[in-house]
Amino acid sequence: MIKIILLASLWIVPLSMCEAKSHFSLGLNKTLKDVQNSKGKVEDKPFSPYLGWGHHFNLFDTGFGFSPQIGYIHTNEVANDSFGKQTTHSIFLNWDFLYIPAFSAQTAFRFGIGNFIKRVSGKGGTVEIPNGNSTDRARRPSKTVSSFSSTFNLGADYNFNMPLTDLGITDLGLRFELFTFRPLSQENRNYAFNFGVLMYY
């Protein structure tokens, strides 16, 4: 699927280059599924700052567009043992399409797929985690370890038609996007979302 979208983007981008709009996105990321700590207590995942950059490509004035985006999420999570902090960095690459409805040219609905690369680094060791009525021992990384996930994305953009010409910004907006990890797995499905400010230039 990823290869098909990459090939499609190579065809779409040159045809739409004259109508491309670049943008930065800055905001917060939140994982919705809570986790248990070593004592079995449910802990809420913290908000994490994210930074994104991408393009909008209009597709032949049809109301549809292509909006790829690359971004970075940074989180410091306190470990549940004596090994200090483990640092988590995530890089995401979204392959989203847009639909701009006829009733509002300032609103764009987003849908597509994404790829997340999560990089965890720490001082190593092990941690006891709850497993039903007992516990299991899990190893914590002593170096940077990467994991890869794919997502199904849904969201919306809203633009204010508010240029800040002195700053080189052509428009400001807001973006909300929901990411569904492992959407076909009822047991392992998880969700996260981004909410942030858009700055077009």
C-alpha atoms as a printed R data frame, in Angstrom:
    type eleno elety resid chain resno       x       y       z
1   ATOM     1    CA   MET     A     1   0.000   0.000   0.000
2   ATOM     2    CA   ILE     A     2   2.801   2.436   0.885
3   ATOM     3    CA   LYS     A     3   4.517   1.800  -2.455
4   ATOM     4    CA   ILE     A     4   1.280   2.480  -4.337
5   ATOM     5    CA   ILE     A     5   0.761   5.804  -2.561
6   ATOM     6    CA   LEU     A     6   4.371   6.840  -3.144
7   ATOM     7    CA   LEU     A     7   4.031   6.102  -6.860
8   ATOM     8    CA   ALA     A     8   0.725   7.978  -6.985
9   ATOM     9    CA   SER     A     9   2.280  10.988  -5.264
10  ATOM    10    CA   LEU     A    10   5.040  11.134  -7.884
11  ATOM    11    CA   TRP     A    11   2.324  11.517 -10.509
12  ATOM    12    CA   ILE     A    12   0.133  13.946  -8.568
13  ATOM    13    CA   VAL     A    13   2.800  16.386  -7.353
14  ATOM    14    CA   PRO     A    14   4.177  17.556 -10.740
15  ATOM    15    CA   LEU     A    15   0.648  18.096 -12.120
16  ATOM    16    CA   SER     A    16  -0.341  20.211  -9.134
17  ATOM    17    CA   MET     A    17   2.898  22.013  -8.292
18  ATOM    18    CA   CYS     A    18   1.563  25.408  -9.366
19  ATOM    19    CA   GLU     A    19  -1.167  25.210  -6.685
20  ATOM    20    CA   ALA     A    20   0.948  23.846  -3.829
21  ATOM    21    CA   LYS     A    21   0.755  25.462  -0.381
22  ATOM    22    CA   SER     A    22   3.479  24.747   2.177
23  ATOM    23    CA   HIS     A    23   2.743  24.809   5.898
24  ATOM    24    CA   PHE     A    24   4.137  24.206   9.369
25  ATOM    25    CA   SER     A    25   2.091  22.641  12.142
26  ATOM    26    CA   LEU     A    26   2.882  23.056  15.841
27  ATOM    27    CA   GLY     A    27   0.864  21.573  18.688
28  ATOM    28    CA   LEU     A    28   0.279  18.655  21.050
29  ATOM    29    CA   ASN     A    29   0.075  14.894  20.575
30  ATOM    30    CA   LYS     A    30  -1.874  12.622  22.916
31  ATOM    31    CA   THR     A    31  -2.154   8.820  23.132
32  ATOM    32    CA   LEU     A    32  -5.683   7.877  24.146
33  ATOM    33    CA   LYS     A    33  -5.146   4.363  25.500
34  ATOM    34    CA   ASP     A    34  -3.944   4.417  29.105
35  ATOM    35    CA   VAL     A    35  -1.320   1.984  30.389
36  ATOM    36    CA   GLN     A    36  -0.612   0.232  33.684
37  ATOM    37    CA   ASN     A    37   2.496   0.899  35.744
38  ATOM    38    CA   SER     A    38   4.484  -1.730  37.643
39  ATOM    39    CA   LYS     A    39   1.927  -1.682  40.501
40  ATOM    40    CA   GLY     A    40  -1.014  -2.277  38.164
41  ATOM    41    CA   LYS     A    41  -2.261   1.309  38.472
42  ATOM    42    CA   VAL     A    42  -3.623   2.901  35.302
43  ATOM    43    CA   GLU     A    43  -1.622   5.959  34.283
44  ATOM    44    CA   ASP     A    44  -2.702   8.610  31.847
45  ATOM    45    CA   LYS     A    45  -0.327   9.241  28.957
46  ATOM    46    CA   PRO     A    46   1.012  12.813  28.940
47  ATOM    47    CA   PHE     A    47   0.559  15.384  26.196
48  ATOM    48    CA   SER     A    48   3.644  15.652  23.988
49  ATOM    49    CA   PRO     A    49   4.749  18.526  21.742
50  ATOM    50    CA   TYR     A    50   4.932  17.903  18.021
51  ATOM    51    CA   LEU     A    51   6.213  19.786  14.983
52  ATOM    52    CA   GLY     A    52   5.129  19.040  11.413
53  ATOM    53    CA   TRP     A    53   5.815  20.270   7.902
54  ATOM    54    CA   GLY     A    54   3.932  19.522   4.704
55  ATOM    55    CA   HIS     A    55   2.268  20.624   1.477
56  ATOM    56    CA   HIS     A    56  -1.267  20.915   0.129
57  ATOM    57    CA   PHE     A    57  -1.690  20.051  -3.553
58  ATOM    58    CA   ASN     A    58  -5.028  20.898  -5.151
59  ATOM    59    CA   LEU     A    59  -6.258  18.291  -7.634
60  ATOM    60    CA   PHE     A    60  -7.625  20.044 -10.693
61  ATOM    61    CA   ASP     A    61 -10.128  22.246  -8.805
62  ATOM    62    CA   THR     A    62 -12.202  19.205  -7.853
63  ATOM    63    CA   GLY     A    63 -12.441  19.960  -4.129
64  ATOM    64    CA   PHE     A    64  -9.958  17.157  -3.434
65  ATOM    65    CA   GLY     A    65  -6.294  17.560  -2.553
66  ATOM    66    CA   PHE     A    66  -3.221  15.626  -1.542
67  ATOM    67    CA   SER     A    67  -1.541  16.672   1.722
68  ATOM    68    CA   PRO     A    68   1.572  14.701   2.759
69  ATOM    69    CA   GLN     A    69   3.206  15.677   6.045
70  ATOM    70    CA   ILE     A    70   6.319  14.748   8.007
71  ATOM    71    CA   GLY     A    71   6.557  15.434  11.722
72  ATOM    72    CA   TYR     A    72   8.373  14.879  15.001
73  ATOM    73    CA   ILE     A    73   6.984  14.088  18.504
74  ATOM    74    CA   HIS     A    74   9.070  14.363  21.664
75  ATOM    75    CA   THR     A    75   8.135  12.821  25.031
76  ATOM    76    CA   ASN     A    76  10.065  12.338  28.288
77  ATOM    77    CA   GLU     A    77   8.516   9.525  30.289
78  ATOM    78    CA   VAL     A    78   9.541   8.768  33.883
79  ATOM    79    CA   ALA     A    79  10.363   5.066  34.231
80  ATOM    80    CA   ASN     A    80   8.612   2.798  36.748
81  ATOM    81    CA   ASP     A    81  11.871   1.611  38.315
82  ATOM    82    CA   SER     A    82  15.239   2.922  39.493
83  ATOM    83    CA   PHE     A    83  16.798   3.347  36.060
84  ATOM    84    CA   GLY     A    84  15.813   6.981  35.606
85  ATOM    85    CA   LYS     A    85  14.136   8.308  32.498
86  ATOM    86    CA   GLN     A    86  13.623   6.736  29.126
87  ATOM    87    CA   THR     A    87  13.375   9.168  26.235
88  ATOM    88    CA   THR     A    88  10.897   8.603  23.430
89  ATOM    89    CA   HIS     A    89  11.080  10.257  20.025
90  ATOM    90    CA   SER     A    90   8.602   9.584  17.223
91  ATOM    91    CA   ILE     A    91   8.769  10.528  13.565
92  ATOM    92    CA   PHE     A    92   5.583  10.331  11.515
93  ATOM    93    CA   LEU     A    93   4.919  10.477   7.792
94  ATOM    94    CA   ASN     A    94   1.284  10.980   6.787
95  ATOM    95    CA   TRP     A    95  -0.124  10.381   3.307
96  ATOM    96    CA   ASP     A    96  -3.417  12.226   3.584
97  ATOM    97    CA   PHE     A    97  -5.999  13.335   1.068
98  ATOM    98    CA   LEU     A    98  -8.216  16.390   1.554
99  ATOM    99    CA   TYR     A    99 -11.815  17.104   0.722
100 ATOM   100    CA   ILE     A   100 -12.962  20.743   0.757
101 ATOM   101    CA   PRO     A   101 -16.789  20.833   0.957
102 ATOM   102    CA   ALA     A   102 -18.811  23.263  -1.102
103 ATOM   103    CA   PHE     A   103 -20.409  24.826   1.999
104 ATOM   104    CA   SER     A   104 -17.074  26.032   3.482
105 ATOM   105    CA   ALA     A   105 -13.900  26.817   1.566
106 ATOM   106    CA   GLN     A   106 -12.121  27.320   4.911
107 ATOM   107    CA   THR     A   107 -12.689  23.711   6.052
108 ATOM   108    CA   ALA     A   108 -10.878  20.624   4.752
109 ATOM   109    CA   PHE     A   109 -11.552  17.057   5.877
110 ATOM   110    CA   ARG     A   110  -8.529  14.733   5.961
111 ATOM   111    CA   PHE     A   111  -8.254  10.979   5.437
112 ATOM   112    CA   GLY     A   112  -5.365   8.676   4.626
113 ATOM   113    CA   ILE     A   113  -2.690   6.457   6.114
114 ATOM   114    CA   GLY     A   114   0.468   7.127   8.104
115 ATOM   115    CA   ASN     A   115   3.748   5.610   9.229
116 ATOM   116    CA   PHE     A   116   5.178   6.133  12.731
117 ATOM   117    CA   ILE     A   117   8.760   5.380  13.745
118 ATOM   118    CA   LYS     A   118   9.118   5.304  17.535
119 ATOM   119    CA   ARG     A   119  12.650   5.493  18.970
120 ATOM   120    CA   VAL     A   120  13.141   4.691  22.671
121 ATOM   121    CA   SER     A   121  16.446   5.133  24.502
122 ATOM   122    CA   GLY     A   122  17.306   4.534  28.160
123 ATOM   123    CA   LYS     A   123  19.859   3.137  30.611
124 ATOM   124    CA   GLY     A   124  18.732  -0.474  30.331
125 ATOM   125    CA   GLY     A   125  17.719  -2.959  33.016
126 ATOM   126    CA   THR     A   126  14.412  -4.747  33.551
127 ATOM   127    CA   VAL     A   127  10.994  -3.761  34.836
128 ATOM   128    CA   GLU     A   128   8.178  -5.818  36.344
129 ATOM   129    CA   ILE     A   129   4.864  -5.370  34.540
130 ATOM   130    CA   PRO     A   130   1.433  -6.713  35.555
131 ATOM   131    CA   ASN     A   131   0.092  -9.722  33.654
132 ATOM   132    CA   GLY     A   132  -3.295 -10.781  34.981
133 ATOM   133    CA   ASN     A   133  -2.862 -12.063  38.544
134 ATOM   134    CA   SER     A   134   0.911 -12.195  38.237
135 ATOM   135    CA   THR     A   135   3.747 -10.166  36.745
136 ATOM   136    CA   ASP     A   136   6.208 -10.562  33.910
137 ATOM   137    CA   ARG     A   137   9.697  -9.166  33.622
138 ATOM   138    CA   ALA     A   138  10.409  -7.017  30.565
139 ATOM   139    CA   ARG     A   139  13.758  -5.708  29.437
140 ATOM   140    CA   ARG     A   140  14.282  -2.003  28.968
141 ATOM   141    CA   PRO     A   141  16.596  -0.817  26.184
142 ATOM   142    CA   SER     A   142  20.174   0.159  26.981
143 ATOM   143    CA   LYS     A   143  20.483   1.775  23.556
144 ATOM   144    CA   THR     A   144  18.141   3.352  21.034
145 ATOM   145    CA   VAL     A   145  15.509   0.893  19.796
146 ATOM   146    CA   SER     A   146  13.101   1.628  16.948
147 ATOM   147    CA   SER     A   147   9.627   0.270  16.272
148 ATOM   148    CA   PHE     A   148   7.419   0.841  13.231
149 ATOM   149    CA   SER     A   149   3.639   1.258  13.052
150 ATOM   150    CA   SER     A   150   1.097   2.086  10.375
151 ATOM   151    CA   THR     A   151  -2.051   4.115  11.016
152 ATOM   152    CA   PHE     A   152  -5.404   4.993   9.515
153 ATOM   153    CA   ASN     A   153  -5.924   8.766   9.718
154 ATOM   154    CA   LEU     A   154  -9.037  10.963   9.949
155 ATOM   155    CA   GLY     A   155  -9.132  14.666  10.713
156 ATOM   156    CA   ALA     A   156  -9.952  18.213   9.669
157 ATOM   157    CA   ASP     A   157  -8.265  21.557   8.999
158 ATOM   158    CA   TYR     A   158  -9.823  24.980   9.464
159 ATOM   159    CA   ASN     A   159  -8.234  28.114   7.984
160 ATOM   160    CA   PHE     A   160  -8.951  31.615   9.282
161 ATOM   161    CA   ASN     A   161  -7.987  33.586   6.135
162 ATOM   162    CA   MET     A   162  -5.686  35.600   8.406
163 ATOM   163    CA   PRO     A   163  -2.408  36.500   6.664
164 ATOM   164    CA   LEU     A   164   0.510  37.903   8.658
165 ATOM   165    CA   THR     A   165   2.463  39.428   5.806
166 ATOM   166    CA   ASP     A   166   5.124  40.972   8.061
167 ATOM   167    CA   LEU     A   167   6.073  37.442   9.179
168 ATOM   168    CA   GLY     A   168   5.813  35.883   5.722
169 ATOM   169    CA   ILE     A   169   2.721  33.876   6.745
170 ATOM   170    CA   THR     A   170  -0.064  33.744   4.153
171 ATOM   171    CA   ASP     A   171  -2.698  32.170   6.420
172 ATOM   172    CA   LEU     A   172  -3.294  30.687   9.880
173 ATOM   173    CA   GLY     A   173  -5.390  27.659  10.773
174 ATOM   174    CA   LEU     A   174  -6.072  24.769  13.139
175 ATOM   175    CA   ARG     A   175  -5.671  21.024  12.587
176 ATOM   176    CA   PHE     A   176  -7.105  18.019  14.405
177 ATOM   177    CA   GLU     A   177  -6.146  14.520  13.301
178 ATOM   178    CA   LEU     A   178  -6.905  11.126  14.839
179 ATOM   179    CA   PHE     A   179  -4.522   8.191  14.241
180 ATOM   180    CA   THR     A   180  -5.732   4.600  14.617
181 ATOM   181    CA   PHE     A   181  -2.934   2.094  15.215
182 ATOM   182    CA   ARG     A   182  -3.567  -1.559  14.232
183 ATOM   183    CA   PRO     A   183  -7.179  -0.783  13.194
184 ATOM   184    CA   LEU     A   184  -7.999  -4.451  12.405
185 ATOM   185    CA   SER     A   185  -6.954  -5.728  15.847
186 ATOM   186    CA   GLN     A   186  -9.653  -5.406  18.510
187 ATOM   187    CA   GLU     A   187  -7.219  -6.363  21.283
188 ATOM   188    CA   ASN     A   188  -4.201  -4.245  20.254
189 ATOM   189    CA   ARG     A   189  -5.926  -1.279  18.619
190 ATOM   190    CA   ASN     A   190  -4.789   2.090  19.943
191 ATOM   191    CA   TYR     A   191  -5.458   5.743  19.186
192 ATOM   192    CA   ALA     A   192  -3.579   9.035  19.262
193 ATOM   193    CA   PHE     A   193  -4.346  12.517  18.045
194 ATOM   194    CA   ASN     A   194  -2.620  15.749  17.055
195 ATOM   195    CA   PHE     A   195  -4.107  19.150  17.718
196 ATOM   196    CA   GLY     A   196  -2.165  22.161  16.567
197 ATOM   197    CA   VAL     A   197  -1.819  25.487  14.803
198 ATOM   198    CA   LEU     A   198  -1.174  25.703  11.047
199 ATOM   199    CA   MET     A   199   1.048  28.381   9.533
200 ATOM   200    CA   TYR     A   200   1.029  28.635   5.730
201 ATOM   201    CA   TYR     A   201   3.797  30.378   3.830
